[in-house]
Amino acid sequence: MGKKKLLVALGLLATAACADLAGPPGDGPHDEFAAAFARVDSRAGATVGDHILEQAPTAPPLETYELSFWAVRGQARYVLIRYQGDKNAGQGGDPASEPQAGSDLAGEVFLSLYIPRKALSRYPNGERIAWGERVRITISVDPTDLYVSLEPSGLVFNRRARPWLYVSYNGANLDYDGDGDVDRVDRYIEDNHLRLWSFDYPSSASAGPDMRASAAESASSGKSKSEKKGKSFIGKLGKLSDHVVSW
């Protein structure tokens, strides 16, 4: 499924605007942030499509934004997508070379997918996948948002041998609430509400997507934003679908 389809479907789920929860003005910064935290709590999870993280302007491009490969029942597969470049470029060697903005991300893994050899189970239409049969899987990454599409959507995996999906938000814009600055509210969002969400599409488009948090753990939980190598999610997949890092 593509990002466009998701956003159209999310429009069908629009709800009435939330009431103003700012409350009366507080007596200091603590009260100001407490009100902001309350507003975040009221919005988190209800409007996932509005809170998808974006790649930071300083982040280098990915090596590719679309990757296809054959998954075979009976053979393990591991694929990954990295940020372009070499973080050591410009450090020694050619003295004229200069490190590029965001070079600390160069060469780092943005996404990886591991499929155990017994993972493939059923095609999207419910037909069983025989031992030795292969399925063409395509990973598409949005160039701006942390939005990943895995196709064929609905491909079912063995519940005892589920694939592992890893997604890093190390290169994301840290202004998670989009208010123009990075402050305690953004750190609060990261520590309490940031999730890897998956989207399942029912047969009837009018029903809208089924939004749910995938089985993922935040490797950054409880860590400061300076510990960037921990900014990632990893989770097991029951079937192929679209995924976003959002709150």
Order of alpha helices (4+ residues) and beta strands (2+ residues): alpha-alpha-beta-beta-beta-beta-beta-beta-beta-beta-alpha-beta-beta-beta-beta-beta
